[in-house]
Amino acid sequence: MVKPGLRQAVLHSFIVDPRRTRGNALAALHGTRESAMLYRPQHMYKLISMPNTLSIAIIGAGLAGISAARHLSEAGHQVQLFDKSRGSGGRLSSKRTEFGDLDIGAQYFTAREPGFRRELKRWLEAGWVADWEPQLYLYEKGQLRPSEDDQQRFIGMPRMTGLSRQLLEGLSLTSSCRIQRLRRDEPHWWLEDDQGSEHGPFDRVVVAAPAPQAAALLEPAVQLAQAAARINMLPCWAVALVFEQPLDTPVQACFVRDGALDWISRNSSKAGRKGPDSWVIHASTDWSAAHVDDSPLQVIAAVQQALAQILGCDLPEPVFSHAHRWLYARPAEDCQWGALAAPELGLYACGDWCLGGRVENAWLSGRQVARALMGAG
Ligand SMILES: Cc1cc2nc3c(=O)[nH]c(=O)nc-3n(C[C@H](O)[C@H](O)[C@H](O)COP(=O)(O)OP(=O)(O)OC[C@H]3O[C@@H](n4cnc5c(N)ncnc54)[C@H](O)[C@@H]3O)c2cc1C
């Protein structure tokens, strides 16, 4: 019997996108897809009661955490975000320099799912994002040629993190705060940071960090921790170069299929980016993994050489160069989980690693975890 004034919520075990993904998700938890098929969803459902307003901690203010925060706070819950970085946006990362802002993480995003496309329409109308239609090339088998790819691409304004900053409006974020451990003191959660301070109490916790970092925090829910620990995230070296004089090439973006690089982007060709000719180049996963311990100077030199070869020109000395190593750039595989949940503990997880390494998936995973937490998943 549910008490008046309390909402009913569906409680289900671990995985929170039952319509599309239960088979795959449980397979991940139990080893194979076949074993997952032995489970019947009805066996996992029961009714719990939920107070009208919950206090919810969200660890990670990347797009997944922000999406969860927005959905939960729009439903009337009290949400507190925590992030170890000074800013927000996670892998939607922009480096501020005297030569303008350089997008060194996600370069752009695409939108396929109808709900996300509706959200995108709002962001476009508000001017938080814009279209990006670069002169796109493909470099393959030693040849550079225009690409036929006609995918619509969107960018945050006036930098990728412009989007996360706008989405955080009205939400509460504690930045520069690395959460180290979750402590359960029935019926609440406390968050312990790396300075020894505790934050809480919270009714629910959502972990929205990349999988390897999430796995450590999810320890109180063993199966969730094990699921996150199984995700392999791949590294990527990102190099930003700024030239005083524009390079003599029509290329504004390029997918690279051979050699050390994976992607080239003329950052200054994006709307809203000010300053001289700036470029962001991503090394391939294999090259990044093989050179993961190289120094930034070594990486910049190698990437510059590869860029000159692809563009077919000598590069002048850049007025600015920077290398950033992403240890957890993207999950190795798409996994279709949606999000993870241990509702009996009030502990949840989301992030691109629950769906696939794209901005849109991070947003969808955050929405999915919010729905699960509110019992509508
Ligand atoms: C180099 C690169 C290029 C990319 N290019 C594209 C692209 O072109 N298009 C595209 O769609 N996607 C791209 N992606 C992928 C995209 O950026 C991600 O899928 C998406 O941003 C992930 O969002 P998230 O919220 O799941 O995770 P994140 O953005 O990683 O957010 C997680 C947050 O958790 C915080 N955190 C972690 N541990 C703790 C802790 N213990 N305590 C507190 N905070 C913590 C981190 O600081 C971070 O802010 C790219 C990624 C990289 C790295």
PDBQT file of the ligand as one rigid body, heavy atoms in Angstrom, charges set to zero:
ROOT
HETATM    1  C1  LIG A 401      38.956  14.247 -28.207  1.00  0.00    +0.000 C 
HETATM    2  C2  LIG A 401      37.476  13.954 -28.241  1.00  0.00    +0.000 A 
HETATM    3  C3  LIG A 401      36.745  14.213 -29.389  1.00  0.00    +0.000 A 
HETATM    4  C4  LIG A 401      35.373  13.969 -29.421  1.00  0.00    +0.000 A 
HETATM    5  N1  LIG A 401      34.668  14.295 -30.539  1.00  0.00    +0.000 NA
HETATM    6  C5  LIG A 401      33.321  14.159 -30.522  1.00  0.00    +0.000 A 
HETATM    7  C6  LIG A 401      32.543  14.638 -31.610  1.00  0.00    +0.000 A 
HETATM    8  O1  LIG A 401      33.063  15.249 -32.549  1.00  0.00    +0.000 OA
HETATM    9  N2  LIG A 401      31.186  14.435 -31.572  1.00  0.00    +0.000 N 
HETATM   10  C7  LIG A 401      30.580  13.807 -30.522  1.00  0.00    +0.000 A 
HETATM   11  O2  LIG A 401      29.353  13.669 -30.528  1.00  0.00    +0.000 OA
HETATM   12  N3  LIG A 401      31.302  13.366 -29.464  1.00  0.00    +0.000 NA
HETATM   13  C8  LIG A 401      32.643  13.531 -29.441  1.00  0.00    +0.000 A 
HETATM   14  N4  LIG A 401      33.377  13.115 -28.380  1.00  0.00    +0.000 N 
HETATM   15  C9  LIG A 401      32.688  12.384 -27.299  1.00  0.00    +0.000 C 
HETATM   16  C10 LIG A 401      31.918  13.338 -26.385  1.00  0.00    +0.000 C 
HETATM   17  O3  LIG A 401      32.742  14.395 -25.978  1.00  0.00    +0.000 OA
HETATM   18  C11 LIG A 401      31.444  12.547 -25.180  1.00  0.00    +0.000 C 
HETATM   19  O4  LIG A 401      30.692  11.441 -25.631  1.00  0.00    +0.000 OA
HETATM   20  C12 LIG A 401      30.565  13.332 -24.203  1.00  0.00    +0.000 C 
HETATM   21  O5  LIG A 401      31.005  14.651 -24.053  1.00  0.00    +0.000 OA
HETATM   22  C13 LIG A 401      30.576  12.575 -22.878  1.00  0.00    +0.000 C 
HETATM   23  O6  LIG A 401      29.802  13.262 -21.897  1.00  0.00    +0.000 OA
HETATM   24  P1  LIG A 401      29.648  12.636 -20.437  1.00  0.00    +0.000 P 
HETATM   25  O7  LIG A 401      28.856  13.588 -19.661  1.00  0.00    +0.000 OA
HETATM   26  O8  LIG A 401      29.199  11.220 -20.542  1.00  0.00    +0.000 OA
HETATM   27  O9  LIG A 401      31.140  12.546 -19.849  1.00  0.00    +0.000 OA
HETATM   28  P2  LIG A 401      32.181  13.717 -19.570  1.00  0.00    +0.000 P 
HETATM   29  O10 LIG A 401      31.975  14.828 -20.508  1.00  0.00    +0.000 OA
HETATM   30  O11 LIG A 401      33.517  13.062 -19.529  1.00  0.00    +0.000 OA
HETATM   31  O12 LIG A 401      31.779  14.244 -18.113  1.00  0.00    +0.000 OA
HETATM   32  C14 LIG A 401      32.140  13.545 -16.953  1.00  0.00    +0.000 C 
HETATM   33  C15 LIG A 401      32.507  14.561 -15.869  1.00  0.00    +0.000 C 
HETATM   34  O13 LIG A 401      32.767  13.844 -14.654  1.00  0.00    +0.000 OA
HETATM   35  C16 LIG A 401      33.765  14.538 -13.942  1.00  0.00    +0.000 C 
HETATM   36  N5  LIG A 401      34.337  13.597 -12.972  1.00  0.00    +0.000 N 
HETATM   37  C17 LIG A 401      34.955  12.409 -13.195  1.00  0.00    +0.000 A 
HETATM   38  N6  LIG A 401      35.293  11.827 -12.032  1.00  0.00    +0.000 NA
HETATM   39  C18 LIG A 401      34.883  12.658 -11.043  1.00  0.00    +0.000 A 
HETATM   40  C19 LIG A 401      34.957  12.607  -9.623  1.00  0.00    +0.000 A 
HETATM   41  N7  LIG A 401      35.532  11.569  -8.979  1.00  0.00    +0.000 N 
HETATM   42  N8  LIG A 401      34.433  13.634  -8.910  1.00  0.00    +0.000 NA
HETATM   43  C20 LIG A 401      33.865  14.711  -9.540  1.00  0.00    +0.000 A 
HETATM   44  N9  LIG A 401      33.774  14.800 -10.879  1.00  0.00    +0.000 NA
HETATM   45  C21 LIG A 401      34.276  13.783 -11.625  1.00  0.00    +0.000 A 
HETATM   46  C22 LIG A 401      34.744  14.970 -15.040  1.00  0.00    +0.000 C 
HETATM   47  O14 LIG A 401      35.549  16.071 -14.622  1.00  0.00    +0.000 OA
HETATM   48  C23 LIG A 401      33.773  15.347 -16.159  1.00  0.00    +0.000 C 
HETATM   49  O15 LIG A 401      33.488  16.738 -16.162  1.00  0.00    +0.000 OA
HETATM   50  C24 LIG A 401      34.734  13.393 -28.296  1.00  0.00    +0.000 A 
HETATM   51  C25 LIG A 401      35.476  13.149 -27.137  1.00  0.00    +0.000 A 
HETATM   52  C26 LIG A 401      36.836  13.446 -27.103  1.00  0.00    +0.000 A 
HETATM   53  C27 LIG A 401      37.595  13.229 -25.829  1.00  0.00    +0.000 C 
ENDROOT
TORSDOF 0
